[in-house]
Amino acid sequence: MLWYEKNSFTVERPENDIFIRFDHPMTKEHYISFAAIITFDGMMIKKLYPEQEPEVRFPFFGKGKIFYFCNRDGLFELDP
């Protein structure tokens, strides 16, 4: 089963940004460690911490892939 089949998420495009909100636990034992957006000419990473809100906001700088790392389940990809 893929990670995003177990956990839901929403993607919004406010202004010139990409805002992603996860339905994922953010406990000290199970959390999303980071999220990254990668385009053909750049990359941006946002660090997430246990017990913080499970959401990230990236400036939109081109179509790309979004990756997330869960400390239990590993690395996953999303193409919104």
PDB file of N, CA, C and O in Angstrom, chain B, residues numbered from 101:
ATOM      1  N   MET B 101       0.840  -1.176   0.000  1.00  0.00           N
ATOM      2  CA  MET B 101       0.000   0.000   0.000  1.00  0.00           C
ATOM      3  C   MET B 101       0.885   1.239   0.000  1.00  0.00           C
ATOM      4  O   MET B 101       1.828   1.323   0.786  1.00  0.00           O
ATOM      5  N   LEU B 102       0.598   2.189  -0.858  1.00  0.00           N
ATOM      6  CA  LEU B 102       1.374   3.411  -0.918  1.00  0.00           C
ATOM      7  C   LEU B 102       1.026   4.322   0.242  1.00  0.00           C
ATOM      8  O   LEU B 102      -0.079   4.264   0.780  1.00  0.00           O
ATOM      9  N   TRP B 103       1.976   5.166   0.626  1.00  0.00           N
ATOM     10  CA  TRP B 103       1.793   6.049   1.756  1.00  0.00           C
ATOM     11  C   TRP B 103       0.563   6.928   1.585  1.00  0.00           C
ATOM     12  O   TRP B 103      -0.228   7.056   2.520  1.00  0.00           O
ATOM     13  N   TYR B 104       0.381   7.535   0.421  1.00  0.00           N
ATOM     14  CA  TYR B 104      -0.736   8.461   0.250  1.00  0.00           C
ATOM     15  C   TYR B 104      -2.070   7.746   0.123  1.00  0.00           C
ATOM     16  O   TYR B 104      -3.107   8.410   0.091  1.00  0.00           O
ATOM     17  N   GLU B 105      -2.090   6.414   0.049  1.00  0.00           N
ATOM     18  CA  GLU B 105      -3.340   5.677   0.127  1.00  0.00           C
ATOM     19  C   GLU B 105      -3.750   5.500   1.592  1.00  0.00           C
ATOM     20  O   GLU B 105      -4.935   5.331   1.882  1.00  0.00           O
ATOM     21  N   LYS B 106      -2.796   5.536   2.509  1.00  0.00           N
ATOM     22  CA  LYS B 106      -3.091   5.390   3.927  1.00  0.00           C
ATOM     23  C   LYS B 106      -3.391   6.741   4.574  1.00  0.00           C
ATOM     24  O   LYS B 106      -4.144   6.803   5.546  1.00  0.00           O
ATOM     25  N   ASN B 107      -2.819   7.811   4.056  1.00  0.00           N
ATOM     26  CA  ASN B 107      -2.955   9.134   4.643  1.00  0.00           C
ATOM     27  C   ASN B 107      -3.434  10.108   3.580  1.00  0.00           C
ATOM     28  O   ASN B 107      -2.925  10.110   2.459  1.00  0.00           O
ATOM     29  N   SER B 108      -4.406  10.931   3.927  1.00  0.00           N
ATOM     30  CA  SER B 108      -4.906  11.878   2.948  1.00  0.00           C
ATOM     31  C   SER B 108      -4.167  13.205   3.072  1.00  0.00           C
ATOM     32  O   SER B 108      -3.500  13.468   4.072  1.00  0.00           O
ATOM     33  N   PHE B 109      -4.293  14.025   2.056  1.00  0.00           N
ATOM     34  CA  PHE B 109      -3.641  15.318   2.016  1.00  0.00           C
ATOM     35  C   PHE B 109      -4.477  16.246   1.155  1.00  0.00           C
ATOM     36  O   PHE B 109      -5.318  15.796   0.377  1.00  0.00           O
ATOM     37  N   THR B 110      -4.244  17.547   1.295  1.00  0.00           N
ATOM     38  CA  THR B 110      -4.867  18.531   0.421  1.00  0.00           C
ATOM     39  C   THR B 110      -3.776  19.429  -0.136  1.00  0.00           C
ATOM     40  O   THR B 110      -2.794  19.734   0.540  1.00  0.00           O
ATOM     41  N   VAL B 111      -3.963  19.841  -1.364  1.00  0.00           N
ATOM     42  CA  VAL B 111      -3.031  20.751  -2.020  1.00  0.00           C
ATOM     43  C   VAL B 111      -3.817  21.971  -2.452  1.00  0.00           C
ATOM     44  O   VAL B 111      -4.835  21.851  -3.134  1.00  0.00           O
ATOM     45  N   GLU B 112      -3.348  23.147  -2.058  1.00  0.00           N
ATOM     46  CA  GLU B 112      -3.975  24.404  -2.443  1.00  0.00           C
ATOM     47  C   GLU B 112      -2.938  25.282  -3.128  1.00  0.00           C
ATOM     48  O   GLU B 112      -1.735  25.104  -2.938  1.00  0.00           O
ATOM     49  N   ARG B 113      -3.417  26.233  -3.930  1.00  0.00           N
ATOM     50  CA  ARG B 113      -2.518  27.160  -4.626  1.00  0.00           C
ATOM     51  C   ARG B 113      -2.861  28.604  -4.264  1.00  0.00           C
ATOM     52  O   ARG B 113      -3.337  29.341  -5.126  1.00  0.00           O
ATOM     53  N   PRO B 114      -2.633  29.040  -3.004  1.00  0.00           N
ATOM     54  CA  PRO B 114      -2.884  30.442  -2.663  1.00  0.00           C
ATOM     55  C   PRO B 114      -1.800  31.334  -3.260  1.00  0.00           C
ATOM     56  O   PRO B 114      -0.609  31.047  -3.145  1.00  0.00           O
ATOM     57  N   GLU B 115      -2.228  32.412  -3.895  1.00  0.00           N
ATOM     58  CA  GLU B 115      -1.300  33.368  -4.499  1.00  0.00           C
ATOM     59  C   GLU B 115      -0.305  32.636  -5.402  1.00  0.00           C
ATOM     60  O   GLU B 115      -0.725  31.919  -6.310  1.00  0.00           O
ATOM     61  N   ASN B 116       0.980  32.794  -5.180  1.00  0.00           N
ATOM     62  CA  ASN B 116       1.996  32.111  -5.988  1.00  0.00           C
ATOM     63  C   ASN B 116       2.695  31.019  -5.186  1.00  0.00           C
ATOM     64  O   ASN B 116       3.901  30.814  -5.326  1.00  0.00           O
ATOM     65  N   ASP B 117       1.939  30.326  -4.353  1.00  0.00           N
ATOM     66  CA  ASP B 117       2.492  29.293  -3.486  1.00  0.00           C
ATOM     67  C   ASP B 117       1.782  27.963  -3.701  1.00  0.00           C
ATOM     68  O   ASP B 117       0.734  27.890  -4.341  1.00  0.00           O
ATOM     69  N   ILE B 118       2.383  26.915  -3.148  1.00  0.00           N
ATOM     70  CA  ILE B 118       1.762  25.597  -3.048  1.00  0.00           C
ATOM     71  C   ILE B 118       1.679  25.295  -1.558  1.00  0.00           C
ATOM     72  O   ILE B 118       2.698  25.263  -0.867  1.00  0.00           O
ATOM     73  N   PHE B 119       0.463  25.074  -1.063  1.00  0.00           N
ATOM     74  CA  PHE B 119       0.241  24.799   0.354  1.00  0.00           C
ATOM     75  C   PHE B 119      -0.289  23.379   0.473  1.00  0.00           C
ATOM     76  O   PHE B 119      -1.317  23.045  -0.115  1.00  0.00           O
ATOM     77  N   ILE B 120       0.411  22.544   1.232  1.00  0.00           N
ATOM     78  CA  ILE B 120       0.034  21.142   1.384  1.00  0.00           C
ATOM     79  C   ILE B 120      -0.222  20.857   2.854  1.00  0.00           C
ATOM     80  O   ILE B 120       0.606  21.155   3.716  1.00  0.00           O
ATOM     81  N   ARG B 121      -1.378  20.278   3.122  1.00  0.00           N
ATOM     82  CA  ARG B 121      -1.771  19.904   4.482  1.00  0.00           C
ATOM     83  C   ARG B 121      -1.976  18.391   4.489  1.00  0.00           C
ATOM     84  O   ARG B 121      -2.685  17.851   3.640  1.00  0.00           O
ATOM     85  N   PHE B 122      -1.353  17.713   5.451  1.00  0.00           N
ATOM     86  CA  PHE B 122      -1.416  16.261   5.547  1.00  0.00           C
ATOM     87  C   PHE B 122      -2.353  15.815   6.658  1.00  0.00           C
ATOM     88  O   PHE B 122      -2.496  16.496   7.673  1.00  0.00           O
ATOM     89  N   ASP B 123      -2.984  14.678   6.461  1.00  0.00           N
ATOM     90  CA  ASP B 123      -3.678  13.987   7.540  1.00  0.00           C
ATOM     91  C   ASP B 123      -2.723  12.868   7.967  1.00  0.00           C
ATOM     92  O   ASP B 123      -2.876  11.715   7.562  1.00  0.00           O
ATOM     93  N   HIS B 124      -1.759  13.223   8.775  1.00  0.00           N
ATOM     94  CA  HIS B 124      -0.686  12.303   9.158  1.00  0.00           C
ATOM     95  C   HIS B 124      -0.336  12.562  10.612  1.00  0.00           C
ATOM     96  O   HIS B 124      -0.327  13.715  11.043  1.00  0.00           O
ATOM     97  N   PRO B 125      -0.048  11.521  11.378  1.00  0.00           N
ATOM     98  CA  PRO B 125       0.357  11.742  12.766  1.00  0.00           C
ATOM     99  C   PRO B 125       1.665  12.525  12.836  1.00  0.00           C
ATOM    100  O   PRO B 125       2.541  12.363  11.987  1.00  0.00           O
ATOM    101  N   MET B 126       1.786  13.361  13.836  1.00  0.00           N
ATOM    102  CA  MET B 126       3.026  14.104  14.054  1.00  0.00           C
ATOM    103  C   MET B 126       3.459  13.915  15.504  1.00  0.00           C
ATOM    104  O   MET B 126       3.740  14.877  16.219  1.00  0.00           O
ATOM    105  N   THR B 127       3.506  12.653  15.919  1.00  0.00           N
ATOM    106  CA  THR B 127       3.944  12.320  17.270  1.00  0.00           C
ATOM    107  C   THR B 127       5.460  12.163  17.286  1.00  0.00           C
ATOM    108  O   THR B 127       6.094  12.163  16.231  1.00  0.00           O
ATOM    109  N   LYS B 128       6.025  12.033  18.438  1.00  0.00           N
ATOM    110  CA  LYS B 128       7.473  11.833  18.537  1.00  0.00           C
ATOM    111  C   LYS B 128       7.907  10.507  17.941  1.00  0.00           C
ATOM    112  O   LYS B 128       9.065  10.352  17.551  1.00  0.00           O
ATOM    113  N   GLU B 129       6.992   9.549  17.865  1.00  0.00           N
ATOM    114  CA  GLU B 129       7.314   8.221  17.336  1.00  0.00           C
ATOM    115  C   GLU B 129       7.030   8.085  15.841  1.00  0.00           C
ATOM    116  O   GLU B 129       7.634   7.245  15.174  1.00  0.00           O
ATOM    117  N   HIS B 130       6.116   8.901  15.306  1.00  0.00           N
ATOM    118  CA  HIS B 130       5.698   8.757  13.905  1.00  0.00           C
ATOM    119  C   HIS B 130       5.360  10.140  13.354  1.00  0.00           C
ATOM    120  O   HIS B 130       4.380  10.758  13.769  1.00  0.00           O
ATOM    121  N   TYR B 131       6.179  10.622  12.414  1.00  0.00           N
ATOM    122  CA  TYR B 131       5.989  11.973  11.890  1.00  0.00           C
ATOM    123  C   TYR B 131       6.623  12.116  10.511  1.00  0.00           C
ATOM    124  O   TYR B 131       7.437  11.291  10.098  1.00  0.00           O
ATOM    125  N   ILE B 132       6.240  13.169   9.815  1.00  0.00           N
ATOM    126  CA  ILE B 132       6.881  13.524   8.544  1.00  0.00           C
ATOM    127  C   ILE B 132       8.112  14.347   8.898  1.00  0.00           C
ATOM    128  O   ILE B 132       8.004  15.368   9.577  1.00  0.00           O
ATOM    129  N   SER B 133       9.273  13.910   8.444  1.00  0.00           N
ATOM    130  CA  SER B 133      10.526  14.563   8.775  1.00  0.00           C
ATOM    131  C   SER B 133      10.810  15.766   7.869  1.00  0.00           C
ATOM    132  O   SER B 133      11.290  16.800   8.334  1.00  0.00           O
ATOM    133  N   PHE B 134      10.508  15.624   6.571  1.00  0.00           N
ATOM    134  CA  PHE B 134      10.697  16.747   5.661  1.00  0.00           C
ATOM    135  C   PHE B 134       9.819  16.580   4.434  1.00  0.00           C
ATOM    136  O   PHE B 134       9.339  15.487   4.133  1.00  0.00           O
ATOM    137  N   ALA B 135       9.620  17.681   3.737  1.00  0.00           N
ATOM    138  CA  ALA B 135       8.949  17.691   2.446  1.00  0.00           C
ATOM    139  C   ALA B 135       9.841  18.492   1.508  1.00  0.00           C
ATOM    140  O   ALA B 135      10.478  19.459   1.927  1.00  0.00           O
ATOM    141  N   ALA B 136       9.889  18.091   0.236  1.00  0.00           N
ATOM    142  CA  ALA B 136      10.725  18.783  -0.737  1.00  0.00           C
ATOM    143  C   ALA B 136       9.984  18.889  -2.054  1.00  0.00           C
ATOM    144  O   ALA B 136       9.215  18.000  -2.419  1.00  0.00           O
ATOM    145  N   ILE B 137      10.220  19.985  -2.769  1.00  0.00           N
ATOM    146  CA  ILE B 137       9.716  20.123  -4.126  1.00  0.00           C
ATOM    147  C   ILE B 137      10.931  20.228  -5.040  1.00  0.00           C
ATOM    148  O   ILE B 137      11.864  20.986  -4.773  1.00  0.00           O
ATOM    149  N   ILE B 138      10.900  19.459  -6.114  1.00  0.00           N
ATOM    150  CA  ILE B 138      12.032  19.410  -7.044  1.00  0.00           C
ATOM    151  C   ILE B 138      11.516  19.699  -8.448  1.00  0.00           C
ATOM    152  O   ILE B 138      10.601  19.031  -8.931  1.00  0.00           O
ATOM    153  N   THR B 139      12.105  20.695  -9.096  1.00  0.00           N
ATOM    154  CA  THR B 139      11.777  21.020 -10.480  1.00  0.00           C
ATOM    155  C   THR B 139      13.001  20.710 -11.332  1.00  0.00           C
ATOM    156  O   THR B 139      14.013  20.227 -10.823  1.00  0.00           O
ATOM    157  N   PHE B 140      12.906  20.989 -12.628  1.00  0.00           N
ATOM    158  CA  PHE B 140      14.030  20.669 -13.510  1.00  0.00           C
ATOM    159  C   PHE B 140      15.266  21.509 -13.200  1.00  0.00           C
ATOM    160  O   PHE B 140      16.373  21.119 -13.569  1.00  0.00           O
ATOM    161  N   ASP B 141      15.104  22.659 -12.527  1.00  0.00           N
ATOM    162  CA  ASP B 141      16.271  23.504 -12.273  1.00  0.00           C
ATOM    163  C   ASP B 141      16.408  23.974 -10.823  1.00  0.00           C
ATOM    164  O   ASP B 141      17.155  24.912 -10.547  1.00  0.00           O
ATOM    165  N   GLY B 142      15.698  23.335  -9.902  1.00  0.00           N
ATOM    166  CA  GLY B 142      15.815  23.762  -8.512  1.00  0.00           C
ATOM    167  C   GLY B 142      15.176  22.790  -7.539  1.00  0.00           C
ATOM    168  O   GLY B 142      14.475  21.856  -7.930  1.00  0.00           O
ATOM    169  N   MET B 143      15.435  23.034  -6.259  1.00  0.00           N
ATOM    170  CA  MET B 143      14.888  22.185  -5.202  1.00  0.00           C
ATOM    171  C   MET B 143      14.734  23.023  -3.939  1.00  0.00           C
ATOM    172  O   MET B 143      15.560  23.890  -3.653  1.00  0.00           O
ATOM    173  N   MET B 144      13.658  22.755  -3.179  1.00  0.00           N
ATOM    174  CA  MET B 144      13.457  23.408  -1.891  1.00  0.00           C
ATOM    175  C   MET B 144      12.997  22.350  -0.896  1.00  0.00           C
ATOM    176  O   MET B 144      12.146  21.517  -1.206  1.00  0.00           O
ATOM    177  N   ILE B 145      13.572  22.393   0.305  1.00  0.00           N
ATOM    178  CA  ILE B 145      13.246  21.428   1.354  1.00  0.00           C
ATOM    179  C   ILE B 145      12.714  22.181   2.565  1.00  0.00           C
ATOM    180  O   ILE B 145      13.249  23.221   2.949  1.00  0.00           O
ATOM    181  N   LYS B 146      11.652  21.639   3.164  1.00  0.00           N
ATOM    182  CA  LYS B 146      11.097  22.181   4.406  1.00  0.00           C
ATOM    183  C   LYS B 146      11.183  21.090   5.466  1.00  0.00           C
ATOM    184  O   LYS B 146      10.670  19.988   5.270  1.00  0.00           O
ATOM    185  N   LYS B 147      11.820  21.390   6.573  1.00  0.00           N
ATOM    186  CA  LYS B 147      11.951  20.467   7.698  1.00  0.00           C
ATOM    187  C   LYS B 147      10.685  20.537   8.539  1.00  0.00           C
ATOM    188  O   LYS B 147      10.176  21.622   8.817  1.00  0.00           O
ATOM    189  N   LEU B 148      10.181  19.382   8.940  1.00  0.00           N
ATOM    190  CA  LEU B 148       9.033  19.300   9.839  1.00  0.00           C
ATOM    191  C   LEU B 148       9.483  18.623  11.123  1.00  0.00           C
ATOM    192  O   LEU B 148      10.420  17.823  11.118  1.00  0.00           O
ATOM    193  N   TYR B 149       8.816  18.944  12.214  1.00  0.00           N
ATOM    194  CA  TYR B 149       9.192  18.418  13.522  1.00  0.00           C
ATOM    195  C   TYR B 149       8.003  17.737  14.184  1.00  0.00           C
ATOM    196  O   TYR B 149       6.856  18.093  13.913  1.00  0.00           O
ATOM    197  N   PRO B 150       8.265  16.758  15.051  1.00  0.00           N
ATOM    198  CA  PRO B 150       7.163  16.119  15.782  1.00  0.00           C
ATOM    199  C   PRO B 150       6.365  17.172  16.546  1.00  0.00           C
ATOM    200  O   PRO B 150       6.911  18.159  17.038  1.00  0.00           O
ATOM    201  N   GLU B 151       5.066  16.933  16.628  1.00  0.00           N
ATOM    202  CA  GLU B 151       4.120  17.751  17.366  1.00  0.00           C
ATOM    203  C   GLU B 151       3.849  19.117  16.740  1.00  0.00           C
ATOM    204  O   GLU B 151       3.153  19.929  17.350  1.00  0.00           O
ATOM    205  N   GLN B 152       4.375  19.403  15.539  1.00  0.00           N
ATOM    206  CA  GLN B 152       3.992  20.623  14.834  1.00  0.00           C
ATOM    207  C   GLN B 152       2.871  20.291  13.860  1.00  0.00           C
ATOM    208  O   GLN B 152       2.596  19.116  13.618  1.00  0.00           O
ATOM    209  N   GLU B 153       2.223  21.296  13.301  1.00  0.00           N
ATOM    210  CA  GLU B 153       1.151  21.065  12.336  1.00  0.00           C
ATOM    211  C   GLU B 153       1.723  20.372  11.095  1.00  0.00           C
ATOM    212  O   GLU B 153       2.791  20.754  10.619  1.00  0.00           O
ATOM    213  N   PRO B 154       1.039  19.373  10.574  1.00  0.00           N
ATOM    214  CA  PRO B 154       1.538  18.660   9.389  1.00  0.00           C
ATOM    215  C   PRO B 154       1.179  19.408   8.104  1.00  0.00           C
ATOM    216  O   PRO B 154       0.270  19.010   7.376  1.00  0.00           O
ATOM    217  N   GLU B 155       1.910  20.501   7.834  1.00  0.00           N
ATOM    218  CA  GLU B 155       1.655  21.305   6.647  1.00  0.00           C
ATOM    219  C   GLU B 155       2.933  22.003   6.209  1.00  0.00           C
ATOM    220  O   GLU B 155       3.809  22.306   7.019  1.00  0.00           O
ATOM    221  N   VAL B 156       3.018  22.250   4.903  1.00  0.00           N
ATOM    222  CA  VAL B 156       4.157  22.970   4.337  1.00  0.00           C
ATOM    223  C   VAL B 156       3.645  23.943   3.288  1.00  0.00           C
ATOM    224  O   VAL B 156       2.588  23.745   2.690  1.00  0.00           O
ATOM    225  N   ARG B 157       4.422  24.998   3.081  1.00  0.00           N
ATOM    226  CA  ARG B 157       4.093  25.985   2.057  1.00  0.00           C
ATOM    227  C   ARG B 157       5.371  26.287   1.283  1.00  0.00           C
ATOM    228  O   ARG B 157       6.381  26.695   1.856  1.00  0.00           O
ATOM    229  N   PHE B 158       5.309  26.079  -0.022  1.00  0.00           N
ATOM    230  CA  PHE B 158       6.435  26.348  -0.908  1.00  0.00           C
ATOM    231  C   PHE B 158       6.066  27.474  -1.868  1.00  0.00           C
ATOM    232  O   PHE B 158       4.914  27.563  -2.292  1.00  0.00           O
ATOM    233  N   PRO B 159       7.020  28.334  -2.218  1.00  0.00           N
ATOM    234  CA  PRO B 159       6.744  29.257  -3.314  1.00  0.00           C
ATOM    235  C   PRO B 159       6.674  28.459  -4.616  1.00  0.00           C
ATOM    236  O   PRO B 159       7.442  27.519  -4.817  1.00  0.00           O
ATOM    237  N   PHE B 160       5.760  28.836  -5.485  1.00  0.00           N
ATOM    238  CA  PHE B 160       5.638  28.124  -6.759  1.00  0.00           C
ATOM    239  C   PHE B 160       6.706  28.643  -7.704  1.00  0.00           C
ATOM    240  O   PHE B 160       6.716  29.824  -8.054  1.00  0.00           O
ATOM    241  N   PHE B 161       7.606  27.758  -8.118  1.00  0.00           N
ATOM    242  CA  PHE B 161       8.642  28.154  -9.069  1.00  0.00           C
ATOM    243  C   PHE B 161       8.728  27.177 -10.227  1.00  0.00           C
ATOM    244  O   PHE B 161       9.803  26.952 -10.782  1.00  0.00           O
ATOM    245  N   GLY B 162       7.596  26.601 -10.589  1.00  0.00           N
ATOM    246  CA  GLY B 162       7.528  25.694 -11.732  1.00  0.00           C
ATOM    247  C   GLY B 162       6.958  24.347 -11.331  1.00  0.00           C
ATOM    248  O   GLY B 162       6.985  23.954 -10.165  1.00  0.00           O
ATOM    249  N   LYS B 163       6.443  23.656 -12.330  1.00  0.00           N
ATOM    250  CA  LYS B 163       5.880  22.328 -12.095  1.00  0.00           C
ATOM    251  C   LYS B 163       6.996  21.376 -11.711  1.00  0.00           C
ATOM    252  O   LYS B 163       8.081  21.400 -12.291  1.00  0.00           O
ATOM    253  N   GLY B 164       6.715  20.543 -10.732  1.00  0.00           N
ATOM    254  CA  GLY B 164       7.730  19.605 -10.284  1.00  0.00           C
ATOM    255  C   GLY B 164       7.123  18.478  -9.472  1.00  0.00           C
ATOM    256  O   GLY B 164       5.903  18.321  -9.416  1.00  0.00           O
ATOM    257  N   LYS B 165       7.960  17.719  -8.864  1.00  0.00           N
ATOM    258  CA  LYS B 165       7.562  16.593  -8.012  1.00  0.00           C
ATOM    259  C   LYS B 165       7.723  17.009  -6.555  1.00  0.00           C
ATOM    260  O   LYS B 165       8.618  17.777  -6.201  1.00  0.00           O
ATOM    261  N   ILE B 166       6.832  16.479  -5.723  1.00  0.00           N
ATOM    262  CA  ILE B 166       6.914  16.720  -4.294  1.00  0.00           C
ATOM    263  C   ILE B 166       7.233  15.392  -3.614  1.00  0.00           C
ATOM    264  O   ILE B 166       6.617  14.367  -3.903  1.00  0.00           O
ATOM    265  N   PHE B 167       8.195  15.429  -2.716  1.00  0.00           N
ATOM    266  CA  PHE B 167       8.609  14.247  -1.970  1.00  0.00           C
ATOM    267  C   PHE B 167       8.414  14.502  -0.485  1.00  0.00           C
ATOM    268  O   PHE B 167       8.565  15.627  -0.010  1.00  0.00           O
ATOM    269  N   TYR B 168       8.069  13.420   0.258  1.00  0.00           N
ATOM    270  CA  TYR B 168       7.896  13.486   1.698  1.00  0.00           C
ATOM    271  C   TYR B 168       8.626  12.319   2.318  1.00  0.00           C
ATOM    272  O   TYR B 168       8.700  11.235   1.740  1.00  0.00           O
ATOM    273  N   PHE B 169       9.165  12.551   3.498  1.00  0.00           N
ATOM    274  CA  PHE B 169       9.822  11.460   4.205  1.00  0.00           C
ATOM    275  C   PHE B 169       9.150  11.253   5.556  1.00  0.00           C
ATOM    276  O   PHE B 169       9.153  12.143   6.406  1.00  0.00           O
ATOM    277  N   CYS B 170       8.573  10.062   5.743  1.00  0.00           N
ATOM    278  CA  CYS B 170       7.983   9.667   7.013  1.00  0.00           C
ATOM    279  C   CYS B 170       9.039   8.844   7.756  1.00  0.00           C
ATOM    280  O   CYS B 170       9.653   7.949   7.175  1.00  0.00           O
ATOM    281  N   ASN B 171       9.245   9.146   9.028  1.00  0.00           N
ATOM    282  CA  ASN B 171      10.304   8.442   9.755  1.00  0.00           C
ATOM    283  C   ASN B 171      10.026   6.952   9.903  1.00  0.00           C
ATOM    284  O   ASN B 171      10.958   6.190  10.161  1.00  0.00           O
ATOM    285  N   ARG B 172       8.783   6.508   9.751  1.00  0.00           N
ATOM    286  CA  ARG B 172       8.456   5.078   9.826  1.00  0.00           C
ATOM    287  C   ARG B 172       8.362   4.422   8.461  1.00  0.00           C
ATOM    288  O   ARG B 172       8.852   3.310   8.263  1.00  0.00           O
ATOM    289  N   ASP B 173       7.734   5.108   7.525  1.00  0.00           N
ATOM    290  CA  ASP B 173       7.393   4.480   6.250  1.00  0.00           C
ATOM    291  C   ASP B 173       8.339   4.825   5.103  1.00  0.00           C
ATOM    292  O   ASP B 173       8.245   4.210   4.040  1.00  0.00           O
ATOM    293  N   GLY B 174       9.239   5.777   5.276  1.00  0.00           N
ATOM    294  CA  GLY B 174      10.210   6.086   4.251  1.00  0.00           C
ATOM    295  C   GLY B 174       9.822   7.233   3.337  1.00  0.00           C
ATOM    296  O   GLY B 174       8.983   8.066   3.680  1.00  0.00           O
ATOM    297  N   LEU B 175      10.448   7.262   2.161  1.00  0.00           N
ATOM    298  CA  LEU B 175      10.296   8.354   1.196  1.00  0.00           C
ATOM    299  C   LEU B 175       9.185   8.060   0.210  1.00  0.00           C
ATOM    300  O   LEU B 175       9.071   6.943  -0.295  1.00  0.00           O
ATOM    301  N   PHE B 176       8.359   9.074  -0.066  1.00  0.00           N
ATOM    302  CA  PHE B 176       7.259   8.938  -0.999  1.00  0.00           C
ATOM    303  C   PHE B 176       7.174  10.147  -1.901  1.00  0.00           C
ATOM    304  O   PHE B 176       7.659  11.228  -1.570  1.00  0.00           O
ATOM    305  N   GLU B 177       6.548   9.946  -3.047  1.00  0.00           N
ATOM    306  CA  GLU B 177       6.443  10.980  -4.065  1.00  0.00           C
ATOM    307  C   GLU B 177       4.984  11.324  -4.321  1.00  0.00           C
ATOM    308  O   GLU B 177       4.110  10.459  -4.275  1.00  0.00           O
ATOM    309  N   LEU B 178       4.738  12.592  -4.591  1.00  0.00           N
ATOM    310  CA  LEU B 178       3.404  13.053  -4.954  1.00  0.00           C
ATOM    311  C   LEU B 178       3.536  13.974  -6.145  1.00  0.00           C
ATOM    312  O   LEU B 178       4.413  14.837  -6.167  1.00  0.00           O
ATOM    313  N   ASP B 179       2.685  13.806  -7.127  1.00  0.00           N
ATOM    314  CA  ASP B 179       2.674  14.666  -8.309  1.00  0.00           C
ATOM    315  C   ASP B 179       1.298  15.343  -8.358  1.00  0.00           C
ATOM    316  O   ASP B 179       0.380  14.846  -9.010  1.00  0.00           O
ATOM    317  N   PRO B 180       1.164  16.498  -7.654  1.00  0.00           N
ATOM    318  CA  PRO B 180      -0.180  17.104  -7.523  1.00  0.00           C
ATOM    319  C   PRO B 180      -0.771  17.603  -8.814  1.00  0.00           C
ATOM    320  O   PRO B 180      -1.886  18.125  -8.820  1.00  0.00           O
TER     321      PRO B 180
END
